Amino acid sequence: MGDNQQPLAGKRIAILATDGVEEVEYTRPRSAAEQAGAEVHLVSLSSGEVQAMNRDINPANRHPVDRTVDQANAADYDALVLPGGTVNPDRLRMNPTAMDFVRGFFQQAKPVAAICHGPWSLVETGMVDGRTVTSYLSLRTDIRNAGGNWVDQQVQVDNGVVTSRSPNDLPAFCAKMVEEFAEDRHVRQMATA
């Protein structure tokens, strides 16, 4: 249990991302989690570094990978962050090991936060079915086709799943992410995994 200043003290958070991740959608949630006392790991498809981007097309910073997805297990973490950028989640959803990692958080009723194109991983794993979520506008049809209820909201929470639309929503997204991650296990985060 964290205090008011460090509500995530003692918690380990995974951020699943690969090359093409939107810079601010990786750095801002990571910073918010760390400032709240969490230990944060960048989990990716391969070791080394991840090339972040600004607005999908302009190279930004490179970030060191803490653990590869084949070395990672949802049981080792308290929560998961899925940042966007168009290329990042598109690459992730093509990787069965990465999608098993995402699915593991739902199977263990752990909170997940996804922003912008990040919810593509939720679509790919079948985890939007029956949930109300938001995302970047272009994912609206994908989410509806996967059984989700898409809403145009700055931040949406559905039983431990925090979603937002774009970098403009980062302040609300980060605040709600920390709040949800500070709570203990969610009773009905997932019906079937």
Summary of the structure (lengths in Angstrom):
residues: 193
radius of gyration: 14.7
end to end distance: 27.8
largest distance: 41.2
contacts: 699
relative contact order: 0.17
helix: 34%
strand: 24%
